[in-house]
């Protein structure tokens, strides 16, 4: 089996889209309200949280070895994790949340790109419980942010 790294280009494209957004948004735009009580900055903080989670998972996995594939995320708990994190994410100064989103995206992308083939192949064999494609989540939220800013 060859290591499928098709996620790298798309992660890079969405990270660069995030970078472009972060550098051009004003503080007022970062504070703009979004659905469900979120703000633009809060959504960026949400992206930072989930990308930072990925970087931490990959780091621990590397230390444990390729055969210790982390378990898949139980998607049934994602909503309560987001709801629990929301007040803290909204408390982060908007500009700092934007900076954290970009730093976490860079960290997550570096982590998944640097994995040796044996880890990528182990993840594929296990049904891809570690979601290397960070781009899909970023795209979803960047689309929502751009819509809110129109």
N, C-alpha and C positions, 0 to 999 in steps of 0.2 A: 504494500500500500504506500502511495506517495502522500506526503504531507500537503494537504490542501491549505494554501495560504491566500486564498482569494479574498479574504476579509481585509487584508492589509490595505489595499488601494482604496476601498470604500471607507474604511476607518479614517484614513488620511484625508480623504475628500471632505468628510463630515466634520473632522477636527478643524480643518482649514476654514470651513464654513462657520464653525463656532468661533474661531479666532477673528474672522472678519466681522462677525456680529458684535463680539465683545469689544473690539477696539472702536467701533463706530457708535455704539449706543451711549447716549447721554445718561446722567444719573436719573433724570426724570423718566426716561424711557425704561431704565432698569426697574424703577419703582412702579411702573404701570401695572394695574390690576389685570389678572387673568381669571379664567374659570376656577370655580371651587375654592375661592379665597386665596389663590396663589398670586404671586407677582412674577414679572419677568425674571427678576433676580432670584426669587424663590425657586422657580423652575430650573434656572441655571445651577442653583445649589443642589437641587434634586439630581441633576445630571452629574454633578461633582461627586455626590454621595455614591451613586451606583458605579461610576467609573473608578472611584477610589476603592470600593469594595472589590472590583475585579483585580486591581493591582495587588491588593492584599492577598486575595485568593491565589493568584498566580505565584506570588512570592512564597507563600506557605507550601504550595504544591511543589515548587522547585526544590525546596528544602526536604520535603518528604520523599521525593522521587516520582518518576513517571507512572509507576504502577499504583500510586495512591491517588487516583483520579478523584477530585472532589465530587461530592454528590450534587445532583441538579438542584437548582433553587426551586422550592415549593412555591409555585405561583399563587397559591391560595393565601400566602402570607404577605405578598407584596403590597396589597392595599393598606393593611394595617401598619406595615413598616413605613410607607409613605405618609400615612396620616399621623403616626407618632413623630416622625421627623419634621413634619411641616412647621410646627411652631418654632423649632430651633433654626430651621433653614430661613424662615422669614425674619428671624432676629439678626441674621448676619447682615452687616452693612452691604447694600446692593453692589457696589463696585468690588468689594472683596468676594462676594459670591460669584461674580462674573470671572474674576481672576482664578478662583478656586476651580471653577468649571473647566477652564482651559488647562490649568496645571494637572488636574486629575485626568483629563482626556489624554494629555501627553504621557502621563505616567502609565495609564492603562494600555495605551497603544504600544509604548515601548515594551511593557511587560509581555503582551501577547505576541508581539513581533519577534522578541528575543528567545522565545521558547524553542528549545531544540526539537527537531523533527519527532523524536520519540514521544514527546509530550503531546504534540499535535496529533500524531497517529493514535496515541492512547485515548485521547479525548474523542476522536472519531469512532474508534472501536467501541467506546462506552456509550455511544449515542449522542455525543457532543453536549454533556452536561455543563461544561464551562463554555459560555457563549463568547467566543472570541470576536464576533461581529458586534462591535460597539456602535457601529454606524446606524443601525436600524433605530435604536433608542434615541440617539442624538437627532436623527432626521425627524422623527415623530415630534419631538419637543421643539426643535428649531422651526419646523413648519408652523406649529401652534404659536410660537413667539412672533414670527413674522406676520401671521394673521392678526394677532392682537395689536401689533404696532401699525397696521394699515388703517 
